[in-house]
Amino acid sequence: MPVFKLPLSGDVVQTIKPITSFFSPAGGRFGLVNITIGQSSAPEVEGDVLSDVASYGKQIGQIADALLAVIEHLEVHPENVIGDNKAIAAFKDMMHAVATVKERHNRKACRPKRR
C-alpha cells in the first residue's frame, strides 16, 4: 500500500546554524519552536541516535524487556533470592501495567511470568 502524506505532514527536522554568532546564545538553533530538555555533553550524537536509531521510549522499553528476561532467568535458580525484593516486585508491577497499555494498542508486550 503506498504511503500518502499531505504537504508538511511528514517528519520535518531543521536546524539552522547561522554564520554569525548572533544566535549563539540560543545554542545554535533558531526556529519557531525549540525544545531543550536537560544537558548533554554531545547533543549532536544524542540527536542522531534519536532520529536514526530509536526514541527514548523504545530504548527504555528494550532495556526493561532485557532486564525482565534476566530477572526471570535468575528466579529459576533456587540459590538466588530476588523474589522478595521490593524493587523487583515494583518493577514487575510496572511491566504488567506497561504490557496492558501496549496490548490495548495492539503492540507486542513482555509480561512478567510471575508476580
N, C-alpha and C positions, 0 to 999 in steps of 0.2 A: 504494500500500500504506500503510495507516495506521501511524502511529508509536505503539508501545505502550511505556510506561515504568512501571515499578513505583514505588511511593512512595519518595521520596528518591533515585531513580536518575538524575534529570535534573541539569542544570547548576545548581549552587547557589552563589551568591556572596552573602555577607552581611557588611557592615561595620557594626559597632556603634560609634556615636560618643556616648559618654555626655555628659550636660550638665556634669557635674562634671569637674574636672581630675584626678580620682583615677587614671584610667587613662592620662593623658597621657604618662608615661614609656614606655608601650608603643606610642607612635606613633599613638594614636587608634584602634587596632584591638585588639579583645579577642575571643577566641574559643578554641575547643578546640585548634585548630592554626593558628598564624600563621607564615608563612614569609616572610622578607625576604632578598632576595639583592641585595647591593650598595646603593649610594646613588643616589638620583635627585633631581634638582633639581625635578622635577614628578611626583611619584608618582601623582597623580590622572590626569594625562594618559597616563602610561605604562600604568596600569591600564585606562583606557578604550580605548587602542589595542589592548592585548592581548585585551580582551573583545569589542570591536566590529569590529576590522579584521583582525588576523592575529597568530598566535603568533610567538614569536621564530624558531622553526624555519622557518615559512612565509616570514617576512620575509627571513631569511638565504638560504633556498632561491631566492627570486625574484631577490635581488641576485646570487647565484652564477650563476644561469642567464643573467642580463643580462650579467655580466662575461664569461662564456664566449662569448656571442654577439659581444661587442666584440673579444675576443682572436682569435676565428676570422675576423672581418672584417679585422682588421689583418694577420693571417698571409697573406691572399690577395695583398696588395700586396708586391711584391718589395723595395721600399725599406725596409720595416720588418723589423728583425732581432730579433724577440722569441722565435723558436723555440728558441734556445739558452739562454734564461734559466731558471735552476734553479727559481725561484719559479713561473714559468708551468708548467713541467713537473710540479712538485709539485701545483699547483692542478688540472691536468688529471688526474693520477692520483687525486686526491681525488674529482673529479667522476665519474670512472669507477666508483670504489667506491660513491659515493652512488647513482649510477644503477643499479648492481647490486642494492643493497638496495631501492630504490624498485620496481624491476621484480619483485623477489621478492614484494613486497606488492601487485602489480598496480596500481602508481601510474605516472603519466606521468613520464618522466625525460629530461633533456637529457644526452646523452652526447657527449663531445668527438669530433670527426671524425678528428682526428689526435692522435697522442701525441708 
